[in-house]
Amino acid sequence: MELCVFAPWMQPAATRFFSICLPASGRTFEPQGRHRALTDLAAHYGDGNCWCLMEGEEIVGTAAVRALGDEVCELKLMYVLPRCQKKGWGALLYAKAEEYARDRGFRKMLLDTLSESRDAIAFYHKRGFVETERYNGNFHADVFMEKIL
């Protein structure tokens, strides 16, 4: 496994990855709709703020950070293929995202997810996240979490 900063040449592998991992996590992949940004990661996460866990030419995990303000960021794209879960790869991706956020002076990290994603919620709790109020207009999410960095 190799942890890499996303590069545009990885986009076809990223699109394949999301077409597998989103349905595996109980979500519908809508590349022409609400997930359009996932088909052009360079346009949305092209500033060294998106990481891919690679197994050869295949992406098996992702994480990204998006600024919401001067001191607040959002954890995005935190996914690991089911066959690669429970091996510490998610922890590696998350550690990279948090390091990036801290290095850029963010003081708080937010995230949203689904209440059905119990393993993910437990993962976030283990890393110090707590539930908070809704902070965005994502009507698909019903769990909102924050961590003071």
Buried (B, 14 or more C-beta within 10 A) or exposed (E): EEBEBBEEEBBEBBBEBBBBBBEBBEBEBEBEEBBEEBBBBBEBBBEEBBBBBBBEEEBBBBBBBBBBEEEBBBBBBBBBBEEBBEEEBBEBBBBBBBEBBEEEEBEBBBBBBBEEBEEBBEBBEEBEBEEBEEBEEEEEBEBBBBBEB
